[in-house]
Amino acid sequence: MKVLLALALLPAPALADPPAIDAVRATQTAQGWRFDVTLSHPDTGWEHYADGWRVLDPEGR
């Protein structure tokens, strides 16, 4: 019983809906490319924020 209680008190991963990409603007600069992205997401709180990006071409590279 104590083991079950201990497992129940462990933090669980945050389950959230995926974000929606509302707008993207790509601009070529002298230093490379700049991407301005607007996201929306129905969830709130510090556990639900974008902390990384992956920019892929149409072939997934």
RONU-583215 format. One record per atom (N, C-alpha, C): residue in three letters; atom name; x, y, z. Coordinates in steps of 0.2 Angstrom, whole numbers, padded with zeros to 4 digits. Each point is the difference from the previous one (the first is absolute). Layout:
// residues N
[atom ALA; CA; [X; Y; Z]] ...
This chain:
// residues 61
[atom MET; N; [0004; -0006; 0000]] [atom MET; CA; [-0004; 0006; 0000]] [atom MET; C; [0004; 0006; 0000]] [atom LYS; N; [0006; 0000; 0004]] [atom LYS; CA; [0004; 0006; 0000]] [atom LYS; C; [0003; 0001; -0007]] [atom VAL; N; [0002; -0005; -0003]] [atom VAL; CA; [0003; 0001; -0007]] [atom VAL; C; [-0005; 0003; -0005]] [atom LEU; N; [-0006; -0002; 0001]] [atom LEU; CA; [-0005; 0003; -0005]] [atom LEU; C; [-0001; 0008; 0002]] [atom LEU; N; [0000; 0001; 0006]] [atom LEU; CA; [-0001; 0007; 0002]] [atom LEU; C; [0006; 0004; -0002]] [atom ALA; N; [0006; -0002; 0001]] [atom ALA; CA; [0006; 0003; -0003]] [atom ALA; C; [0000; 0001; -0007]] [atom LEU; N; [-0002; -0005; -0004]] [atom LEU; CA; [0000; 0001; -0007]] [atom LEU; C; [-0006; 0005; -0002]] [atom ALA; N; [-0005; 0000; 0003]] [atom ALA; CA; [-0005; 0005; -0001]] [atom ALA; C; [0002; 0007; 0001]] [atom LEU; N; [0005; 0001; 0004]] [atom LEU; CA; [0002; 0007; 0002]] [atom LEU; C; [0006; 0002; -0005]] [atom LEU; N; [0002; -0004; -0004]] [atom LEU; CA; [0006; 0002; -0004]] [atom LEU; C; [-0003; 0005; -0006]] [atom PRO; N; [0004; 0005; -0002]] [atom PRO; CA; [-0003; 0004; -0005]] [atom PRO; C; [-0001; -0003; -0006]] [atom ALA; N; [-0005; 0001; -0004]] [atom ALA; CA; [-0002; -0003; -0006]] [atom ALA; C; [0002; 0005; -0006]] [atom PRO; N; [0002; -0003; -0006]] [atom PRO; CA; [0001; 0005; -0005]] [atom PRO; C; [-0006; 0004; -0002]] [atom ALA; N; [0001; 0006; -0002]] [atom ALA; CA; [-0006; 0004; -0002]] [atom ALA; C; [-0002; -0003; -0007]] [atom LEU; N; [-0007; -0001; 0000]] [atom LEU; CA; [-0003; -0002; -0006]] [atom LEU; C; [-0004; 0006; -0003]] [atom ALA; N; [0002; 0002; -0006]] [atom ALA; CA; [-0003; 0006; -0003]] [atom ALA; C; [-0002; -0001; -0007]] [atom ASP; N; [-0004; 0004; -0003]] [atom ASP; CA; [-0002; 0000; -0007]] [atom ASP; C; [0006; 0003; -0004]] [atom PRO; N; [0001; -0002; -0006]] [atom PRO; CA; [0006; 0003; -0004]] [atom PRO; C; [-0002; 0007; -0001]] [atom PRO; N; [0005; 0004; -0001]] [atom PRO; CA; [-0001; 0007; -0002]] [atom PRO; C; [-0002; 0001; -0007]] [atom ALA; N; [-0003; 0005; -0002]] [atom ALA; CA; [-0002; 0002; -0007]] [atom ALA; C; [0005; 0005; -0003]] [atom ILE; N; [0002; -0001; -0006]] [atom ILE; CA; [0004; 0005; -0003]] [atom ILE; C; [-0004; 0005; -0004]] [atom ASP; N; [-0001; 0006; 0003]] [atom ASP; CA; [-0004; 0005; -0003]] [atom ASP; C; [0003; 0004; -0006]] [atom ALA; N; [0007; 0001; 0001]] [atom ALA; CA; [0003; 0004; -0005]] [atom ALA; C; [0007; -0001; 0000]] [atom VAL; N; [0003; 0000; -0006]] [atom VAL; CA; [0008; -0001; -0001]] [atom VAL; C; [0002; 0005; -0005]] [atom ARG; N; [0006; 0003; 0002]] [atom ARG; CA; [0003; 0005; -0005]] [atom ARG; C; [0007; -0002; -0001]] [atom ALA; N; [0003; -0001; -0005]] [atom ALA; CA; [0007; -0002; -0001]] [atom ALA; C; [0003; 0006; -0004]] [atom THR; N; [0005; 0003; 0003]] [atom THR; CA; [0004; 0005; -0003]] [atom THR; C; [0007; -0002; -0001]] [atom GLN; N; [0003; 0001; -0006]] [atom GLN; CA; [0007; -0001; -0001]] [atom GLN; C; [0004; 0006; 0002]] [atom THR; N; [0005; 0000; 0004]] [atom THR; CA; [0004; 0005; 0002]] [atom THR; C; [0007; -0001; -0002]] [atom ALA; N; [0005; 0004; 0001]] [atom ALA; CA; [0007; 0000; -0001]] [atom ALA; C; [0003; -0006; 0004]] [atom GLN; N; [-0003; -0001; 0006]] [atom GLN; CA; [0003; -0005; 0004]] [atom GLN; C; [-0003; -0007; -0001]] [atom GLY; N; [-0006; -0001; -0004]] [atom GLY; CA; [-0003; -0006; -0001]] [atom GLY; C; [-0008; 0001; 0000]] [atom TRP; N; [-0003; -0004; 0003]] [atom TRP; CA; [-0008; 0001; 0000]] [atom TRP; C; [-0003; 0001; 0007]] [atom ARG; N; [-0005; 0004; 0000]] [atom ARG; CA; [-0003; 0002; 0006]] [atom ARG; C; [-0008; -0003; -0001]] [atom PHE; N; [-0002; -0003; 0005]] [atom PHE; CA; [-0007; -0003; 0000]] [atom PHE; C; [-0004; 0004; 0006]] [atom ASP; N; [-0005; 0003; -0002]] [atom ASP; CA; [-0005; 0003; 0005]] [atom ASP; C; [-0006; -0005; 0000]] [atom VAL; N; [-0002; -0003; 0006]] [atom VAL; CA; [-0005; -0004; 0000]] [atom VAL; C; [-0005; 0002; 0006]] [atom THR; N; [-0006; -0001; -0002]] [atom THR; CA; [-0006; 0002; 0005]] [atom THR; C; [-0003; -0007; 0001]] [atom LEU; N; [-0001; -0002; 0007]] [atom LEU; CA; [-0003; -0006; 0002]] [atom LEU; C; [-0006; 0002; 0004]] [atom SER; N; [-0005; -0005; 0000]] [atom SER; CA; [-0005; 0001; 0005]] [atom SER; C; [-0001; -0007; 0003]] [atom HIS; N; [-0002; 0000; 0007]] [atom HIS; CA; [-0001; -0006; 0003]] [atom HIS; C; [-0005; 0001; 0006]] [atom PRO; N; [-0005; -0005; 0000]] [atom PRO; CA; [-0006; 0001; 0005]] [atom PRO; C; [0002; 0000; 0007]] [atom ASP; N; [0006; -0004; 0002]] [atom ASP; CA; [0002; -0001; 0007]] [atom ASP; C; [0004; 0006; 0002]] [atom THR; N; [0000; 0001; 0007]] [atom THR; CA; [0004; 0005; 0003]] [atom THR; C; [0005; -0002; 0005]] [atom GLY; N; [0004; 0004; 0002]] [atom GLY; CA; [0005; -0002; 0006]] [atom GLY; C; [0007; -0001; -0003]] [atom TRP; N; [0004; 0000; 0005]] [atom TRP; CA; [0007; -0001; -0002]] [atom TRP; C; [0002; -0006; -0003]] [atom GLU; N; [-0004; -0005; 0001]] [atom GLU; CA; [0002; -0007; -0002]] [atom GLU; C; [-0002; 0000; -0008]] [atom HIS; N; [-0003; 0005; -0003]] [atom HIS; CA; [-0002; 0000; -0006]] [atom HIS; C; [0003; 0006; -0004]] [atom TYR; N; [0006; -0001; -0002]] [atom TYR; CA; [0003; 0005; -0004]] [atom TYR; C; [0005; -0003; -0005]] [atom ALA; N; [0001; 0003; -0006]] [atom ALA; CA; [0005; -0002; -0005]] [atom ALA; C; [0007; 0001; 0002]] [atom ASP; N; [0004; -0005; 0001]] [atom ASP; CA; [0007; 0002; 0002]] [atom ASP; C; [0005; -0003; -0005]] [atom GLY; N; [-0003; -0002; -0006]] [atom GLY; CA; [0005; -0002; -0005]] [atom GLY; C; [-0004; 0000; -0007]] [atom TRP; N; [0005; 0001; -0005]] [atom TRP; CA; [-0003; 0000; -0007]] [atom TRP; C; [0003; -0005; -0005]] [atom ARG; N; [-0003; -0002; -0005]] [atom ARG; CA; [0003; -0004; -0005]] [atom ARG; C; [-0003; 0003; -0006]] [atom VAL; N; [0005; 0002; -0005]] [atom VAL; CA; [-0002; 0003; -0006]] [atom VAL; C; [0002; -0006; -0005]] [atom LEU; N; [-0005; -0002; -0004]] [atom LEU; CA; [0001; -0005; -0005]] [atom LEU; C; [-0002; 0002; -0007]] [atom ASP; N; [0003; -0003; -0005]] [atom ASP; CA; [-0002; 0002; -0007]] [atom ASP; C; [-0006; -0005; -0002]] [atom PRO; N; [-0003; 0000; -0006]] [atom PRO; CA; [-0005; -0004; -0001]] [atom PRO; C; [0002; -0008; 0000]] [atom GLU; N; [0006; -0001; -0001]] [atom GLU; CA; [0002; -0007; 0000]] [atom GLU; C; [0002; -0002; 0007]] [atom GLY; N; [-0001; 0004; 0005]] [atom GLY; CA; [0001; -0002; 0007]] [atom GLY; C; [0008; 0000; 0002]] [atom ARG; N; [0004; 0004; -0003]] [atom ARG; CA; [0007; 0001; 0001]] [atom ARG; C; [0000; 0006; 0004]] 
